[in-house]
Amino acid sequence: MSTITLPNGHPLEYVEVGEGGIPLLLVHGYPLDQSMWKPQMEGLHGVRCIAPDLRGFGASCFSPAPNTLSEHADDLAALLDALKIERAVIAGLSMGGYIAFEFVRRHRERLLGLILLDTSPRPDDEATRAARNTTIERAASEGVGPIALALGAKLFADGVTRKMRDTVISLMALTPRESIIAASTAIRDRADSRDLLPTLANTPTLVVVGSEDRLTPPDVARAMAAAIPGATLVEIDGAGHLPTLERPAETTAAMQQFLDRLPAGR
């Protein structure tokens, strides 16, 4: 992995694969790290893949996790600055999608395109906010293990292998409790992004969703794609909330087809 120092003095770790080609910034979900994009980093062609460990996660776990998604978005802009990349495609899954929406708000001029995977523009409803508060309380009192187990029961389609489920649960369990608390707070308090969708007419957008996603179901993705002028929707059959890992070939192919239609840019 490589490291940059952010303007606030904190380090940010990232993996970069591929030279030349269109820059693609891969923003992981919660509470994971850049390794959830490994099949795409290995499978995409003609693409410069850049996958950070967001602050508080993975190899960046020693940097404090921001309490707002806008701070994560600014970290991404700082990463592009450090790599001398003017514009990039932003791909975000779940929490990564929420961060992508903040990137649109704060750094729209740097977008070549958007890939929104298993995410939602809607804010949390009251029941979901209450559930996040419970997660925050459990992380503080019980640690991360029980939270990782509970999430592992919801993330995947029914046909996922036990090995994959156990691997992802183990990865989530490594997340510091402070990062779980900060991220849960940031997600709970995120803005309603539905007003952004009609403004993306000039931003090529791909929406991807697992057909068995129970956290952000296909109906949410369909409505989101319908509200974005010219957006492409791809449903990954047999995948849950993590199609990048559950159905890597199909997800990578959908991303490759979308990226191949874009003009190269830096």
C-alpha positions in Angstrom: 0.0 0.0 0.0 1.0 3.6 -0.5 0.4 6.6 1.9 -0.4 10.2 1.5 -0.6 12.8 4.3 -3.9 14.7 4.3 -4.1 18.4 4.8 -5.1 17.8 8.4 -1.9 15.8 9.0 -3.5 12.4 9.1 -2.2 9.6 6.9 -4.4 7.9 4.3 -3.5 4.5 2.9 -4.4 3.4 -0.6 -3.8 0.8 -3.2 -3.2 1.8 -6.9 -3.4 -0.7 -9.8 -3.0 0.1 -13.4 -1.2 2.9 -15.3 -2.8 5.3 -17.6 -6.5 4.9 -18.6 -9.4 6.5 -16.9 -8.9 7.1 -13.1 -11.4 5.2 -11.0 -11.6 6.0 -7.3 -13.1 3.0 -5.5 -14.8 3.9 -2.2 -15.5 1.0 0.1 -18.5 0.3 2.3 -19.0 0.1 6.1 -17.2 -1.4 8.0 -14.9 -2.8 5.4 -11.7 -1.7 3.6 -10.3 -1.5 0.1 -10.0 -5.3 -0.2 -13.7 -5.5 -1.0 -12.7 -4.1 -4.5 -9.9 -6.7 -5.1 -11.8 -8.6 -7.9 -12.4 -5.3 -9.7 -8.8 -4.1 -9.3 -7.6 -7.3 -10.8 -10.3 -7.6 -13.5 -10.7 -4.1 -14.9 -8.7 -3.3 -18.0 -7.5 0.1 -19.3 -8.4 1.7 -15.9 -6.3 3.3 -13.2 -7.8 1.9 -10.0 -7.3 3.8 -6.8 -8.8 2.2 -3.7 -8.2 4.0 -0.4 -8.8 2.7 3.1 -11.0 5.4 4.4 -9.9 7.1 7.6 -10.6 4.8 10.6 -10.7 1.6 8.5 -8.2 -1.0 7.2 -4.6 0.3 7.1 -5.9 3.8 7.8 -7.4 2.7 11.1 -4.8 4.7 13.1 -6.2 7.9 11.6 -9.4 9.0 13.4 -12.6 8.3 11.5 -14.4 11.5 10.5 -17.8 12.3 12.1 -19.2 13.5 8.8 -19.3 12.1 5.3 -18.2 15.4 3.9 -14.8 14.9 5.6 -14.5 11.6 3.9 -15.3 13.3 0.6 -12.7 16.0 1.2 -10.2 13.2 1.9 -10.9 11.8 -1.5 -10.3 15.1 -3.2 -7.0 15.4 -1.3 -6.0 12.0 -2.6 -6.7 13.1 -6.1 -4.7 16.2 -5.5 -1.7 14.1 -4.2 -1.9 11.9 -7.3 -2.2 14.9 -9.6 -5.5 13.6 -11.0 -7.9 16.4 -12.0 -11.0 14.4 -12.6 -12.0 10.8 -11.9 -14.9 8.3 -11.9 -16.1 7.7 -8.3 -17.4 4.3 -7.5 -19.0 3.9 -4.1 -20.8 0.9 -2.4 -23.2 1.5 0.4 -21.5 4.0 2.7 -19.2 4.7 -0.2 -22.2 5.8 -2.2 -23.2 8.2 0.6 -19.7 9.6 0.4 -20.0 9.8 -3.4 -23.1 12.0 -3.0 -21.1 14.3 -0.7 -18.3 14.4 -3.3 -20.9 15.6 -5.8 -22.0 18.4 -3.4 -18.4 19.5 -2.7 -16.3 18.6 -5.7 -18.6 18.1 -8.7 -16.2 19.6 -11.1 -13.8 16.7 -10.5 -16.3 14.0 -11.6 -15.9 12.1 -14.8 -18.7 9.7 -13.8 -20.4 7.9 -11.0 -20.9 4.2 -10.2 -23.4 3.8 -7.3 -23.5 0.3 -5.9 -26.0 -1.0 -3.4 -26.6 2.4 -1.9 -29.5 4.9 -1.5 -30.0 8.6 -1.8 -32.6 8.6 1.0 -31.8 9.5 4.6 -32.5 7.1 7.4 -36.1 6.8 8.6 -36.8 6.9 12.3 -36.6 3.1 12.7 -33.2 3.0 11.0 -31.9 5.9 13.0 -32.9 4.1 16.2 -31.1 0.9 15.0 -28.0 2.9 14.3 -28.2 4.4 17.8 -28.4 0.8 19.1 -25.3 0.0 17.1 -23.4 2.9 18.6 -24.4 1.9 22.1 -23.4 -1.7 21.5 -20.1 -0.8 20.0 -19.3 1.3 23.1 -20.5 -1.4 25.6 -19.8 -4.7 23.9 -17.2 -4.0 21.2 -17.2 -4.8 17.5 -17.6 -8.6 17.4 -21.4 -8.8 18.0 -21.9 -6.0 15.4 -19.9 -7.8 12.8 -21.9 -11.0 13.4 -25.2 -9.2 13.1 -24.1 -7.4 9.9 -22.9 -10.7 8.5 -26.4 -12.1 8.7 -27.8 -9.4 6.5 -25.1 -8.6 3.9 -25.2 -11.6 1.7 -27.5 -13.5 -0.7 -28.6 -16.9 0.5 -26.2 -18.8 -1.7 -23.0 -17.2 -0.4 -20.3 -19.6 0.8 -19.5 -19.9 4.5 -15.9 -19.1 3.7 -16.8 -15.7 2.2 -19.2 -14.9 5.0 -16.6 -15.8 7.7 -13.9 -13.8 5.8 -16.0 -10.7 5.7 -17.2 -11.0 9.3 -13.6 -11.4 10.4 -12.6 -8.3 8.4 -15.4 -6.2 9.9 -14.5 -7.4 13.4 -11.0 -5.8 13.0 -12.5 -2.3 12.8 -11.8 -0.2 15.8 -14.9 0.5 17.9 -14.3 4.2 17.6 -14.6 3.9 13.8 -17.8 2.0 14.1 -19.2 4.7 16.3 -18.0 7.6 14.1 -19.2 5.9 10.9 -22.6 5.0 12.3 -23.0 8.6 13.5 -22.1 10.0 10.1 -24.4 7.6 8.2 -27.3 8.3 10.6 -26.9 12.0 10.2 -26.4 12.1 6.4 -28.3 14.4 4.2 -31.2 13.6 1.9 -29.5 13.3 -1.5 -32.6 12.8 -3.7 -32.4 16.4 -4.7 -29.0 15.8 -6.3 -30.3 13.1 -8.7 -31.9 15.2 -11.4 -28.8 17.5 -11.5 -26.6 14.6 -12.7 -27.7 14.9 -16.3 -24.2 15.7 -17.4 -22.5 13.1 -15.2 -22.5 9.6 -16.7 -23.9 7.3 -14.0 -24.1 3.5 -13.5 -26.4 2.1 -10.7 -25.6 -1.4 -9.6 -27.6 -3.5 -7.1 -27.7 -7.1 -6.0 -31.0 -8.8 -6.8 -31.1 -10.1 -3.2 -29.9 -7.0 -1.4 -31.9 -6.8 1.8 -30.3 -3.5 3.0 -30.8 -1.4 -0.1 -33.3 -3.5 -2.1 -33.5 -3.3 -5.9 -36.6 -1.1 -5.7 -34.5 1.6 -4.2 -31.9 1.3 -6.9 -34.6 1.4 -9.6 -36.1 4.5 -8.3 -32.6 6.1 -8.0 -31.7 5.2 -11.5 -35.0 6.5 -12.8 -34.4 9.9 -11.2 -30.9 10.3 -12.8 -31.2 11.4 -16.4 -29.5 8.9 -18.7 -28.4 6.6 -15.9 -27.8 2.9 -16.6 -29.2 0.3 -14.1 -27.7 -3.2 -13.7 -29.1 -5.8 -11.4 -26.7 -8.5 -10.4 -28.6 -11.8 -10.2 -27.9 -13.8 -7.1 -26.0 -11.1 -5.2 -26.8 -9.4 -1.9 -25.3 -6.2 -0.6 -21.8 -7.0 -1.7 -21.9 -7.9 -5.4 -18.2 -7.0 -5.8 -17.4 -10.1 -3.8 -20.5 -12.3 -4.2 -20.7 -12.0 -8.0 -17.3 -10.4 -9.0 -17.3 -11.4 -12.7 -20.7 -10.0 -13.4 -20.1 -6.8 -11.3 -16.7 -6.2 -13.0 -18.2 -6.7 -16.4 -20.9 -4.1 -15.7 -18.3 -1.6 -14.6 -16.0 -2.3 -17.5 -18.8 -1.8 -20.0 -19.7 1.5 -18.4 -16.1 2.7 -18.2 -15.4 1.7 -21.8 -18.1 4.2 -23.0 -16.4 7.2 -21.2 -13.8 9.4 -22.7 -10.4 9.0 -21.0 -9.5 11.8 -18.5 -7.2 12.7 -15.7 
